[in-house]
């Protein structure tokens, strides 16, 4: 994952995108995505299943899933600061 802050770019980590089974339009999103496409992360502070939830969207705005719990706390903390 890459984090952009102004002109600075920081490499954070690699993380799995999970939960695609529960995501509407995932087939459309997966077909429209390619390796090395930019993924947009959006914080979901009020997600009832995980207070550290970070959703992943492709460049067309289709939700692909979520950053795995193994990495989402660190990512959420950076996004919240």
C-alpha positions in Angstrom: 0.0 0.0 0.0 1.1 3.5 -0.8 0.1 6.5 1.3 0.1 9.9 -0.3 0.4 13.0 2.0 0.8 16.1 -0.1 3.8 15.6 -2.3 5.2 12.8 -0.1 4.6 9.2 -1.0 5.1 6.5 1.7 5.2 2.7 1.2 3.2 1.2 4.0 2.8 -2.5 3.5 1.3 -5.2 1.3 -2.2 -6.3 2.5 -4.8 -8.7 1.4 -8.2 -7.4 0.2 -10.8 -9.6 1.8 -14.6 -9.8 2.1 -15.3 -9.7 -1.6 -17.9 -12.5 -1.0 -20.1 -9.9 0.8 -19.5 -7.1 -1.7 -22.2 -6.2 -4.2 -21.1 -6.0 -7.9 -17.8 -7.8 -7.1 -17.9 -9.6 -10.5 -18.2 -6.3 -12.3 -15.4 -4.8 -10.1 -13.1 -7.7 -10.6 -13.6 -7.7 -14.4 -12.9 -4.0 -14.6 -9.7 -4.3 -12.5 -6.2 -5.2 -13.6 -2.9 -5.9 -11.8 -1.2 -2.7 -10.7 -4.5 -0.6 -10.9 -4.7 2.1 -8.3 -6.9 1.1 -5.4 -8.7 3.8 -3.4 -9.0 3.1 0.4 -11.9 4.6 2.3 -12.2 4.5 6.1 -15.4 3.1 7.5 -15.3 4.2 11.1 -18.9 3.2 11.8 -18.7 -0.3 10.3 -20.7 -2.5 12.7 -18.4 -5.5 12.2 -15.0 -3.9 12.5 -14.2 -0.5 14.0 -11.0 -0.4 12.0 -12.6 -1.2 8.7 -10.9 0.2 5.6 -12.8 -0.5 2.3 -11.0 -0.9 -1.0 -12.4 0.5 -4.3 -11.1 0.2 -7.8 -10.5 3.2 -10.0 -14.2 3.1 -11.2 -15.5 3.4 -7.6 -16.6 -0.3 -7.3 -16.0 -1.8 -3.9 -13.6 -4.7 -4.1 -13.6 -5.6 -0.4 -11.7 -4.6 2.8 -8.1 -4.4 4.0 -7.6 -7.6 6.1 -7.8 -7.4 9.9 -4.2 -8.3 10.0 -3.3 -4.9 8.6 -6.4 -2.7 9.0 -5.6 -1.3 12.4 -2.4 0.3 11.3 -3.9 1.6 8.1 -7.0 3.0 9.9 -4.7 4.7 12.5 -2.8 6.4 9.7 -6.0 7.5 7.9 -7.5 8.8 11.2 -4.5 11.0 12.0 
